[in-house]
Amino acid sequence: MRTACLLPAFFITLHAMNSFYNDFSSWIRTKFPFRVQKISIDAGFSCPNRDGRIGSGGCIYCDNRTFNPAYCDRQKSVSAQLEEGKAFFSRKYPDMKYLAYFQAFTNTYAPLNELMTIYEEALRVEDVVGLVIGTRPDCISDALLDRLAELNKRTFVLIEYGIESVNNQTLTRINRGHDFACCREAVEKTHARGILCGGHVILGLPGEDAAESIRQAPIISSLPLDILKIHQMQIIRGTQLAFEYLRQPFHVYSVEEYIRLVAAYLSRLRPTLVLERFVSQSPADLLIAPKWGLKNYEFTNLLHRYLKEKNIRQGAMLKN
C-alpha cells in the first residue's frame, strides 16, 4: 500500500513557548482552536526556469525529491492525496484538522481558473481548513492575488515565496530567473491584500559567506513577511551544484558554524517575524554534504541551547 504524501509540518523546539525567538508552533496555535497538520501535495506543476519559459534546468541546487517524498504521486488527484494523508494522521490524532500544502515546484504556475479549481478541490475535502501555497515571486499575478484575497475571507491562506537571497549576483548564479526586486514586489502585494505571507531563504549559497548572510538579515526583516523559513545550503546528488562541488569542492558549514550563523542571523530579525524552521533534512542517499547526522528537532534543540548560553534573542542586534 502506498503511503500518504506527507512532510513534517512543524519542527519541535525545547519549549512550546520560548523567549529566544518567535516560533511557528506557538504562533499556529493562536490561529486555530485545534491541532493542525500540513499534508504535502504534488499537484503536477512545473517551474518557468525548468520548462524553458525563462530558463532550463531549474535552480542549480534543487531536486524536489529532497522535500517532496517519493511516495507523493502527481498522477493521483489532489483530493486523493489529501485523503491518504488524513488516513495516516487520523490513526494517532483522530481530531486533527489539515492544511493542504501545495509544495512541489511552483504552485501558482498555471492559468488562473485551473489554479482556483485545484485549490477549491482541496478545500472541499473534509477537515481541510486552509491552504499553504509554495511558489516563486515571478509567478504571481494581481488577478490571482485578488482571487486568493477573496478566498482568504472564508479560510486560512498562506503564500510562501522562495526568496533564497537578496543578492542579485547570487540569484543569477543559482539560476533563479528573477531578481530581489521581484521578491519585494510580490511580498508587498500579498501583504497589501491581507494574505499571510511566508518567505524562504538559504544560508551558505555559492559565493555567500557568513558575513554576507548576516548583511542580508535586516533586509529580509524589512519585508512585510509574516513567516520565515531558513535552511542550510545542501549539496544534492545529481544537481548542477553537485557536479560543481564534486569537480572542485567548496566550503559547506559544519553544524557548529551554522548554529553560530543562525544565531547571528535571527538576532537581526524583527521580533514579530515568525520563524518556522532553521534546517532541512534531505534523504541520506541524495545528500552529498553537509552530513551532520542530526534530525531537525535535534538541531533545533542544539540551537536553543546555544541561544540560551549566549543570551541571544531575536531582534537583539537589529538597528532601528
NORURDA-V228732 format. One record per backbone hydrogen bond with DSSP energy under -1.0 kcal/mol. NH is the residue of the N-H (numbers start at 1). CO is the residue of the C=O. E is the energy in kcal/mol with one decimal. If there is no record, write none. Layout:
# NORURDA-V228732
nh:NH co:CO e:E
nh:NH co:CO e:E
This chain:
# NORURDA-V228732
nh:6 co:4 e:-1.4
nh:23 co:21 e:-1.1
nh:24 co:275 e:-1.6
nh:27 co:23 e:-1.8
nh:28 co:24 e:-3.1
nh:30 co:27 e:-1.5
nh:31 co:28 e:-1.3
nh:37 co:97 e:-1.5
nh:39 co:99 e:-2.5
nh:41 co:101 e:-2.6
nh:50 co:47 e:-1.8
nh:51 co:47 e:-2.1
nh:52 co:55 e:-1.9
nh:54 co:48 e:-2.7
nh:55 co:48 e:-1.3
nh:58 co:49 e:-2.8
nh:60 co:174 e:-1.8
nh:62 co:59 e:-1.5
nh:66 co:63 e:-2.4
nh:67 co:64 e:-1.1
nh:68 co:64 e:-2.5
nh:72 co:69 e:-2.0
nh:76 co:73 e:-1.8
nh:81 co:77 e:-2.1
nh:82 co:78 e:-2.1
nh:83 co:79 e:-2.3
nh:84 co:80 e:-2.0
nh:85 co:81 e:-2.0
nh:86 co:82 e:-2.7
nh:87 co:83 e:-2.2
nh:88 co:84 e:-1.8
nh:89 co:85 e:-2.2
nh:90 co:86 e:-2.8
nh:92 co:89 e:-1.2
nh:93 co:89 e:-2.8
nh:96 co:93 e:-1.9
nh:97 co:35 e:-2.4
nh:98 co:127 e:-2.7
nh:99 co:37 e:-2.2
nh:100 co:130 e:-2.5
nh:101 co:39 e:-2.6
nh:102 co:132 e:-2.7
nh:103 co:41 e:-1.3
nh:103 co:101 e:-1.1
nh:104 co:41 e:-1.1
nh:106 co:46 e:-1.6
nh:107 co:134 e:-2.2
nh:109 co:106 e:-1.4
nh:110 co:108 e:-1.4
nh:115 co:111 e:-2.3
nh:116 co:112 e:-2.5
nh:117 co:113 e:-2.0
nh:118 co:114 e:-1.9
nh:119 co:115 e:-2.6
nh:120 co:116 e:-2.6
nh:121 co:117 e:-1.9
nh:122 co:118 e:-1.8
nh:123 co:119 e:-1.9
nh:124 co:120 e:-1.3
nh:125 co:122 e:-1.2
nh:128 co:125 e:-1.9
nh:129 co:98 e:-3.1
nh:131 co:156 e:-2.8
nh:132 co:100 e:-2.6
nh:133 co:158 e:-2.9
nh:134 co:102 e:-3.0
nh:135 co:160 e:-2.8
nh:139 co:136 e:-1.6
nh:145 co:141 e:-2.5
nh:146 co:142 e:-2.4
nh:147 co:143 e:-1.9
nh:148 co:144 e:-2.7
nh:149 co:145 e:-2.3
nh:150 co:146 e:-1.6
nh:151 co:147 e:-2.1
nh:152 co:148 e:-2.3
nh:153 co:150 e:-1.1
nh:154 co:151 e:-1.7
nh:155 co:151 e:-1.1
nh:156 co:129 e:-1.2
nh:158 co:131 e:-1.9
nh:159 co:196 e:-2.2
nh:160 co:133 e:-2.9
nh:161 co:198 e:-2.7
nh:162 co:135 e:-1.9
nh:163 co:200 e:-1.7
nh:164 co:200 e:-3.3
nh:165 co:163 e:-2.6
nh:171 co:167 e:-2.3
nh:172 co:168 e:-2.1
nh:173 co:169 e:-2.4
nh:174 co:170 e:-2.3
nh:175 co:172 e:-1.3
nh:176 co:171 e:-2.6
nh:183 co:179 e:-1.0
nh:184 co:180 e:-2.6
nh:185 co:181 e:-2.3
nh:186 co:182 e:-2.1
nh:187 co:183 e:-2.5
nh:188 co:184 e:-2.5
nh:189 co:185 e:-2.4
nh:190 co:186 e:-2.1
nh:191 co:187 e:-2.6
nh:192 co:188 e:-2.3
nh:194 co:191 e:-2.1
nh:195 co:190 e:-1.8
nh:198 co:159 e:-3.4
nh:199 co:227 e:-1.9
nh:200 co:161 e:-1.5
nh:201 co:229 e:-2.4
nh:202 co:164 e:-1.7
nh:203 co:231 e:-2.2
nh:208 co:205 e:-2.5
nh:213 co:209 e:-2.1
nh:214 co:210 e:-2.6
nh:215 co:211 e:-2.0
nh:216 co:212 e:-1.5
nh:217 co:213 e:-1.0
nh:220 co:216 e:-2.4
nh:221 co:217 e:-2.6
nh:222 co:218 e:-1.2
nh:223 co:220 e:-1.3
nh:225 co:223 e:-2.1
nh:226 co:197 e:-3.0
nh:227 co:197 e:-1.7
nh:228 co:274 e:-2.8
nh:229 co:199 e:-2.7
nh:230 co:277 e:-1.9
nh:231 co:201 e:-1.5
nh:233 co:203 e:-1.9
nh:235 co:289 e:-3.7
nh:237 co:286 e:-3.7
nh:239 co:236 e:-2.0
nh:241 co:60 e:-2.9
nh:243 co:239 e:-1.8
nh:244 co:240 e:-1.9
nh:245 co:241 e:-2.6
nh:246 co:242 e:-2.8
nh:247 co:243 e:-1.8
nh:248 co:244 e:-2.5
nh:258 co:254 e:-2.5
nh:259 co:255 e:-2.3
nh:260 co:256 e:-1.9
nh:261 co:257 e:-2.1
nh:262 co:258 e:-2.9
nh:263 co:259 e:-2.3
nh:264 co:260 e:-2.1
nh:265 co:261 e:-2.6
nh:266 co:262 e:-3.0
nh:267 co:263 e:-1.4
nh:268 co:265 e:-1.6
nh:269 co:266 e:-1.5
nh:273 co:270 e:-1.8
nh:274 co:226 e:-2.4
nh:275 co:22 e:-3.2
nh:276 co:228 e:-2.5
nh:286 co:283 e:-1.7
nh:287 co:283 e:-1.6
nh:288 co:235 e:-3.1
nh:289 co:235 e:-1.1
nh:299 co:295 e:-2.1
nh:300 co:296 e:-2.3
nh:301 co:297 e:-2.1
nh:302 co:298 e:-1.9
nh:303 co:299 e:-2.7
nh:304 co:300 e:-2.7
nh:305 co:301 e:-2.2
nh:306 co:302 e:-2.1
nh:307 co:303 e:-2.8
nh:308 co:304 e:-2.1
nh:309 co:305 e:-2.6
nh:310 co:306 e:-2.5
nh:312 co:307 e:-2.1
nh:314 co:20 e:-2.8
nh:315 co:266 e:-1.7
nh:316 co:313 e:-2.1
nh:317 co:267 e:-3.0
nh:318 co:315 e:-1.2
